[in-house]
Amino acid sequence: MDFEKKDPQQSTEDWLDEILGEQEAMDEIEADEHAITSAGLTHPSDAEVDAILAENWDEEPVAEDAEDTTGQEEISRTMKFEPVPEEVAAYQEGTGAREPEEPQPEEAPKPKTRPKRKRGYGLFGLPHLVVTAVWLCIIVLIGVTLGNTLWTWCADIMAFGKGDTTATITISDEDVGNIDAITQKLVDAGLIDQPGVFKFFAEFTGKKDDISAGTFTLSSSLDYNALIQQMSPQSPSREIVEDLLIPEGYTCAQVFALLEEKGVCTVKELEEYAANGELKDYWFLEGIERGDKYCLEGFLFPDTYDFYTNDDPKRVLEKMLDDFDYRFTDAMKENFQQMQERYANMLSGNGYDSEYIDSHQLTLPQVVTMASMVQKEMATTKESFTIASVLYNRLTNQKEYPRLDCDATVYYAIGDYFWEKEELTQEDLDFDSPYNTRKNQGLPPGPICNPGIYAIYAALDPDDTDYHYYVYSKEAGEHLFSETLAEHEQKVEALGY
């Protein structure tokens, strides 16, 4: 570049401005050419050039309402890129005339550039140091929370620091396999604190299937694995009462006392649950009014059972009721329907009209009541069918035989549920109770014991006889039967009664 003055009259200040202006224009041209070359364009259009240059300019975008300085910039650029020294000198000396400028086309508006983020600032415009501190606090909080949670879970699983509180829980047959119900019982007893963790542990390890029915005394000091082991059939602390025989003809009072004696349940537990406990819906209990401690009389089937010590009263009672349901077969249900027809025919044959017969249909509880009387009156299984015929013959002909006169009902009426009295007194025979068939007509309100299978068979299919009386012969070990009262009195006299 030539740095000598072209005009001797030109001042040094003007000469320096001219030199610097030309140098600045050259620098800008070189920068623009570099930007276009970097964009990979060989023959760019005017719009492309403007866009490229706009991206590389550091100048702030021009506001739309700013003062229009297009003309001035154009003059400046024209002076920078195409300097004419003679015109400039003439203009400065005041001797030259300015040519009128041709109107220039409007420049396309420069695209707005994205404002640059200030260095040292991050999320939400906060300083990086503050953002870092916030994130560190969040991470520490999450870590502490997770740590406390994991420690709480581990402490409950391993029974760390839980003390040695004991509690007794009962797992019923319905609870077996229901991990939600079992877990809730453990929580209610204060044995575990984390029900969700216990359920996950029991299901994940497959140990939930090891929990069996029964009553268990457990400690809060036991870990999850030990708790489940204590509720399994192999629990060392659990005893099984095997082959417990409930004799035929036992009353509910006798059954409950026997179960308490063997350590299965207490009498109080059984009486309370029998009266008001929730039981399954058994078809044969339809019409049975609950509320009395012996309301299940007749349906606790006498059999041999296996129970657990400290067992669940619900489980114990339902086990015997389930057995009754199982023993009362479909064939016996057909016999019951046939017996209803036979009973109606017997009433009709004794002169009762259809209205009376319809209002006195034989029900299943009545059949069981009849079976309980047969059970207590019979001396042998063989004669049970004949005794049943006597009771039915008297029941269907109350015009001639107004009362059943069954002494077994008197024992139940006076409250001697254990048949401890050897002989009944006249006062006993006159005892005022609906169960006393010596004073009242018809059947007692319900069974007087829990009859065995043969007594039930006899009540469903009695012998067809004309007997109306019987008397027990100690010598023969069986009963003697009579059709008439005179015949009966002769036998009683002969036996020395």
Backbone hydrogen bonds, N-H to C=O, Kabsch-Sander energy under -0.5 kcal/mol:
donor,donor_aa,acceptor,acceptor_aa,energy
3,F,1,M,-0.6
10,Q,7,D,-1.6
15,W,11,S,-2.3
16,L,12,T,-2.1
17,D,13,E,-2.1
18,E,14,D,-2.2
19,I,15,W,-2.1
20,L,16,L,-2.8
21,G,17,D,-2.5
22,E,18,E,-2.4
23,Q,19,I,-2.1
24,E,20,L,-2.6
25,A,21,G,-2.3
26,M,22,E,-2.1
27,D,23,Q,-2.2
28,E,24,E,-2.2
29,I,25,A,-2.3
30,E,26,M,-2.4
31,A,27,D,-2.1
32,D,28,E,-2.5
33,E,29,I,-2.7
34,H,30,E,-2.1
35,A,31,A,-2.0
36,I,32,D,-2.3
37,T,33,E,-2.3
38,S,34,H,-2.3
39,A,35,A,-1.4
40,G,37,T,-1.4
41,L,36,I,-1.4
49,V,45,S,-2.5
50,D,46,D,-2.5
51,A,47,A,-2.4
52,I,48,E,-2.5
53,L,49,V,-2.9
54,A,50,D,-2.3
55,E,51,A,-1.6
56,N,52,I,-1.1
57,W,53,L,-1.3
66,A,63,A,-1.2
69,T,67,E,-0.6
73,E,69,T,-2.6
74,E,70,T,-2.6
75,I,71,G,-2.4
76,S,72,Q,-2.6
77,R,73,E,-3.1
78,T,74,E,-2.8
79,M,75,I,-2.5
80,K,76,S,-2.0
81,F,77,R,-3.4
82,E,78,T,-2.2
88,V,84,V,-2.2
89,A,85,P,-2.9
90,A,86,E,-2.5
91,Y,87,E,-2.5
92,Q,88,V,-2.5
93,E,89,A,-2.1
94,G,90,A,-0.9
95,T,90,A,-1.6
96,G,90,A,-1.7
121,Y,118,K,-1.2
122,G,126,L,-3.9
125,G,122,G,-1.8
126,L,123,L,-2.0
128,H,120,G,-1.5
130,V,127,P,-0.6
131,V,127,P,-2.2
132,T,128,H,-2.6
133,A,129,L,-2.0
134,V,130,V,-2.3
135,W,131,V,-2.5
136,L,132,T,-2.2
137,C,133,A,-2.0
138,I,134,V,-2.3
139,I,135,W,-2.5
140,V,136,L,-2.4
141,L,137,C,-2.5
142,I,138,I,-2.6
143,G,139,I,-2.4
144,V,140,V,-2.7
145,T,141,L,-2.5
146,L,142,I,-2.8
147,G,143,G,-2.3
148,N,144,V,-2.6
149,T,145,T,-2.5
150,L,146,L,-2.8
151,W,147,G,-2.3
152,T,148,N,-2.4
153,W,149,T,-2.5
154,C,150,L,-2.7
155,A,151,W,-2.7
156,D,152,T,-1.8
157,I,153,W,-2.6
158,M,154,C,-2.8
159,A,155,A,-0.7
160,F,155,A,-2.1
162,K,159,A,-0.8
167,A,218,L,-2.5
169,I,167,A,-0.5
169,I,216,F,-2.4
171,I,214,G,-3.7
172,S,170,T,-0.6
176,V,172,S,-1.2
178,N,175,D,-2.6
179,I,177,G,-1.1
182,I,178,N,-2.1
183,T,179,I,-2.5
184,Q,180,D,-2.1
185,K,181,A,-1.7
186,L,182,I,-1.8
187,V,183,T,-2.3
188,D,184,Q,-2.7
189,A,185,K,-1.6
190,G,187,V,-1.5
191,L,186,L,-2.5
192,I,186,L,-0.8
198,F,194,Q,-2.3
199,K,195,P,-2.5
200,F,196,G,-2.1
201,F,197,V,-2.7
202,A,198,F,-2.9
203,E,199,K,-2.4
204,F,200,F,-3.1
205,T,201,F,-2.2
206,G,202,A,-0.5
207,K,202,A,-0.8
208,K,202,A,-1.6
209,D,206,G,-0.7
210,D,207,K,-1.9
211,I,208,K,-1.0
212,S,231,M,-2.8
214,G,171,I,-2.9
216,F,169,I,-3.1
218,L,167,A,-3.2
218,L,216,F,-0.7
220,S,165,T,-2.8
222,L,219,S,-1.4
224,Y,157,I,-2.1
227,L,223,D,-2.6
228,I,224,Y,-2.2
229,Q,225,N,-2.0
230,Q,226,A,-2.2
231,M,227,L,-0.8
231,M,228,I,-0.7
232,S,229,Q,-1.4
235,S,232,S,-2.0
238,R,235,S,-1.4
241,V,307,F,-3.3
242,E,240,I,-1.0
244,L,305,Y,-3.4
245,L,243,D,-0.7
246,I,244,L,-0.5
246,I,303,D,-2.9
249,G,450,N,-2.4
250,Y,247,P,-1.5
255,V,251,T,-2.5
256,F,252,C,-2.9
257,A,253,A,-1.8
258,L,254,Q,-2.1
259,L,255,V,-2.3
260,E,256,F,-2.0
261,E,257,A,-2.2
262,K,258,L,-1.8
263,G,260,E,-1.3
264,V,259,L,-2.5
265,C,259,L,-0.6
270,L,266,T,-2.1
271,E,267,V,-2.8
272,E,268,K,-2.6
273,Y,269,E,-2.2
274,A,270,L,-2.5
275,A,271,E,-1.8
276,N,272,E,-2.3
277,G,273,Y,-2.0
279,L,277,G,-0.6
282,Y,280,K,-1.2
285,L,282,Y,-1.3
286,E,283,W,-1.1
288,I,285,L,-2.3
289,E,287,G,-0.5
290,R,288,I,-0.5
291,G,275,A,-1.0
295,C,292,D,-1.8
297,E,294,Y,-1.8
299,F,296,L,-2.1
300,L,296,L,-0.5
301,F,299,F,-1.4
301,F,320,M,-1.0
305,Y,244,L,-2.7
305,Y,303,D,-0.5
307,F,241,V,-2.6
309,T,239,E,-2.3
310,N,263,G,-2.8
311,D,264,V,-2.3
311,D,308,Y,-0.9
316,V,312,D,-2.4
317,L,313,P,-2.7
318,E,314,K,-2.5
319,K,315,R,-1.7
320,M,316,V,-1.4
321,L,317,L,-2.3
322,D,318,E,-2.9
323,D,319,K,-1.3
324,F,320,M,-1.8
325,D,321,L,-2.3
326,Y,322,D,-2.3
327,R,323,D,-2.7
328,F,324,F,-2.1
329,T,327,R,-1.7
333,K,329,T,-1.7
334,E,330,D,-1.9
335,N,331,A,-2.1
336,F,332,M,-2.1
337,Q,333,K,-1.7
338,Q,334,E,-2.2
339,M,335,N,-2.5
340,Q,336,F,-1.9
341,E,337,Q,-1.6
342,R,338,Q,-2.5
343,Y,339,M,-2.7
344,A,340,Q,-2.0
345,N,341,E,-2.2
346,M,342,R,-2.0
347,L,343,Y,-2.1
348,S,344,A,-2.4
349,G,345,N,-2.5
350,N,346,M,-1.0
350,N,347,L,-0.5
351,G,348,S,-1.6
352,Y,347,L,-2.2
357,I,353,D,-2.2
358,D,354,S,-2.9
359,S,355,E,-1.6
360,H,356,Y,-0.6
360,H,357,I,-0.9
361,Q,358,D,-0.7
367,V,363,T,-1.8
368,V,364,L,-2.6
369,T,365,P,-2.2
370,M,366,Q,-2.6
371,A,367,V,-2.5
372,S,368,V,-2.1
373,M,369,T,-1.8
374,V,370,M,-2.3
375,Q,371,A,-2.6
376,K,372,S,-1.7
377,E,373,M,-1.7
378,M,374,V,-2.6
384,S,381,T,-1.2
385,F,382,K,-0.6
387,I,383,E,-2.4
388,A,384,S,-2.0
389,S,385,F,-1.3
390,V,386,T,-1.8
391,L,387,I,-2.0
392,Y,388,A,-2.2
393,N,389,S,-2.5
394,R,390,V,-2.0
395,L,391,L,-2.2
396,T,392,Y,-2.2
397,N,394,R,-1.0
400,E,397,N,-0.9
401,Y,397,N,-2.3
404,L,440,N,-0.5
405,D,437,T,-1.6
407,D,405,D,-0.7
409,T,406,C,-1.2
410,V,406,C,-0.6
410,V,407,D,-0.9
411,Y,407,D,-1.3
412,Y,408,A,-1.2
413,A,409,T,-2.1
414,I,410,V,-2.3
415,G,412,Y,-0.8
416,D,411,Y,-2.2
417,Y,415,G,-1.9
419,W,416,D,-1.4
429,L,425,T,-2.1
430,D,426,Q,-1.5
431,F,428,D,-1.5
433,S,431,F,-0.9
436,N,433,S,-1.7
437,T,435,Y,-1.1
439,K,436,N,-1.3
440,N,436,N,-1.6
442,G,402,P,-0.6
450,N,250,Y,-1.8
456,I,452,G,-1.7
457,Y,453,I,-2.3
458,A,454,Y,-2.5
459,A,455,A,-1.9
460,L,456,I,-1.7
461,D,457,Y,-1.9
463,D,385,F,-1.8
465,T,463,D,-1.0
468,H,482,S,-2.6
469,Y,482,S,-2.0
471,V,480,L,-2.0
473,S,478,E,-2.9
474,K,472,Y,-0.6
477,G,473,S,-2.3
478,E,473,S,-1.1
480,L,471,V,-3.5
482,S,469,Y,-2.2
488,H,484,T,-1.8
489,E,485,L,-2.6
490,Q,486,A,-1.7
491,K,487,E,-1.5
492,V,488,H,-2.2
493,E,489,E,-2.2
494,A,490,Q,-2.1
495,L,491,K,-1.7
496,G,492,V,-0.5
496,G,493,E,-0.9
497,Y,492,V,-2.0
